[in-house]
Each structure stands twice: as structure tokens, then as C-alpha cells.
Amino acid sequence: MLYYLFDFLEKKYQLPGAGLFNFITFRAALAIILSLIIATVYGKKIIVFLRKKQIGETVRDLGLEGQNQKAGTPTMGGLIIILATLIPVLLFAKIENIYILLLMVTTVWMGIIGFVDDYIKIFKKDKEGLKGRFKIMGQVVLGLIVGATLYFHPEVTMKEQVDEVVTSQLILDGNVGEEIKSTRTTVPLLKHNELDYADFIAWTGEGMEKYAWLIFIPLVIIVVTAVSNGANLTDGIDGLAAGTSAVIVFALGVLTWVSGNIIFSNYLDIMFIPRAGELVVFIAAFLGALIGFLWYNAYPAQVFMGDTGSLTIGGIIAVIAIIIRKELMIPVLCGIFFAENLSVMLQVGYFKYTKKKLGEGKRIFLMAPLHHHYQKKGYHESKIVIRFLIVGILLAIITIVTLKLR
């Protein structure tokens, strides 16, 4: 909202300094500063409120060291992340931008699903929380909304690459490529690193490209569901989900910046996505919220994010990656989430298989998700978090390097 105010003041009264709000970098800097202040200063007040209302974590006895000490720790701390993200975005971003609107809807939608889940666990004393099928249903509906919007909305476009050197004058004249609707995405490590989802259906007949949504929308649903569940599974020990997510979001910020900047995208020979640069403001606010939340969530945690936070984090990460056409990089960038998801699927699948074949279920890991396996092996949770963070940083660097590594 402040963007529109200062834009008006600059155009109407030539207010000195008001023009700074036209720069994404300036507004992103303000967004991350404000989100950090909200998460750290007002986050403490939210934690006190949650403690007074006795909104504490119910901990299952899994036989892990120090587990019982976590009982009663305030949960639903994801509200801190949501508020610290949305308030700066409302103040500093261009709200009419379709990508900003889509991410705000994602934040609220996934936040509501997570909140209902936490509410049932705490106030209904049901440790299972919201039934799995309802969580999946909510994620599928969000995927439908995101997929349909990105496919059909007229402002969701990309620009063709140009052979000439991009200059400021070319940008001002609007002579840099043509905006087109496309279902192309980025394929890492390949020389001609673009894949068009329409190709998967075009072979069936002439004009079938217009039905590419039959491929695109289900893919979006899968990505949103997988990443949000991966973030949810990762939220098991102090600081793990918030820390690894902050690394992922920082890398997404870099990818978004170059994808939304016509000069950098042309230099790196990657697709330019008009209006996507505005996402940097949202990402900055989101990153500040995660880091600010980590202030209280680091070991020993004073608050847990609960499903209110973890589902929201995963949903936002998935939607950002899809918007900037980097969803195929998720298995690398979100490698920690992927490993946590995979460990659970392998554990459950192998247990059921051996029980059916041998009459006795066997396990691959001492416990799943993966971080609990290392806890069972005797590693302190702080050591697990730091090592997972190191791996996450390495994966983020590899993801960014793929911009030129082909």
C-alpha cells in the first residue's frame, strides 16, 4: 500500500525520495527488515499469548532423548511466519500483481489448513489432527487454483530470447522479445534447457496443444502436495524446518531475481518472466519471517511452528518454484524435504511388504522421517540440524550454479 502512496506523491508532488519505491531492491530491503522486526519483537508477544492460552505441543513418546522436555512448548508459531510475511507484502509490494496475489492466497489457504489441524490436535485432544484425506483435498484444491491461474491468466507470460545485446533503451522502447503464453519450463543441466509440457499432448493430433492444461495442472497439484508434505515432515526437531526453508527461499530469491530481470535473464540465456521480479519483495518478507522465527525456534525451542507454519512454508516454496518455471529443480533445491518424504515412503512400503511376505514387518531406518533415524542413533538434534543445513546450503549452491552449468 505504501508503494501506491509514494508513487502518487512522486508523480503528483515530486516528493524527494519517493521514487525509491519504484525500485524492487529498495522495497525488498524494507520488507525483510520489517518482517525481521515483526517476527522477533512481536513474535515474543505471540509466544506469551500462546503460552497463556495453554496452546502447547502434545508430544508422543517415541523414545527419543529430550523429547518429554518439549511437552507444553507453545505451538501454532506458524502464525508468526504468516503475519511477518503478509504485513510487509501488503505495505511494500504491488498488490495487483498476479503473482503476489497468488502467493498471498497460498499463504492464507495453507495457513488455514494447518491452523485447523493444530486446533484439532490441541483443543480436541486428537493427536492425529485433521484427517489426512482432508489435508490432501486442501492441497489439491490449492494446486487447482494455482495451476488454472498460471495457465489461463493473461498476465502470466514469458518473453522469447533475443539475439542482440539488451540495452536500457531497448527495454524502454519495449523492443525486447514478445510476450507469449507458454507452458515451457526449465530443465537443469541441459544445453537447450527448456521443456514444453504441451509437447506431451501435441503428438495426439493437430491443435491439441491447447489442452496442455491436462498435463500442467496435475503437475502443479503434485508439486504443491509433495513440497508442503515434505516441509511438514521436516518439522520434527528444533530449527530444522525453519533453517532449511530459509536456505531454500534465499536460493529461490536469486532465481526469481534473474528470471524477472530482462538483462540478467538474457545474459544467462534463461527465460524472462515479465512481472515476476515483484516476487522478490514477497520472498524477502518470507525470508525475514523465517529467520526471525528461527530466533525462537532454535534449540531449545521456545515455540514450534506446528502445521500452521510447515504446510504454509511448503506451499509457498512450491508455488514460487512453479511461477518462475523452476519446478523441475525442486528435487535438488528441496533435497532435504525430498529425503524426508522418501524415507517415510520407503519405511512404510518396506514394512508392509515384509509383513505380507514374511509375516513380520521390517524397517529400513531406525525411525522415519530421516532426522529421527539419526536421533535414534544418538546424534544430538543440534548436530543433526547443522549437518542438514550444510547439505541444504550445498544443494542451494548447486541449484544456482545450474543457471550456467549446461
Salt bridges, closest charged atoms under 4 A:
ASP7 OD2 - LYS11 NZ 3.28
ASP117 OD2 - LYS121 NZ 3.38
ASP117 OD2 - LYS135 NZ 3.25
GLU128 OE2 - ARG60 NH2 3.02
GLU160 OE1 - ARG184 NH2 3.42
GLU179 OE1 - ARG275 NH2 2.99
GLU194 OE1 - ARG184 NH1 2.91
ASP238 OD1 - LYS70 NZ 2.86
ASP269 OD2 - ARG406 NH1 3.42
GLU278 OE2 - ARG27 NH1 2.46
ASP307 OD2 - LYS121 NZ 3.56
ASP307 OD2 - LYS135 NZ 3.09
GLU340 OE2 - HIS371 ND1 2.70
GLU381 OE1 - LYS70 NZ 3.11
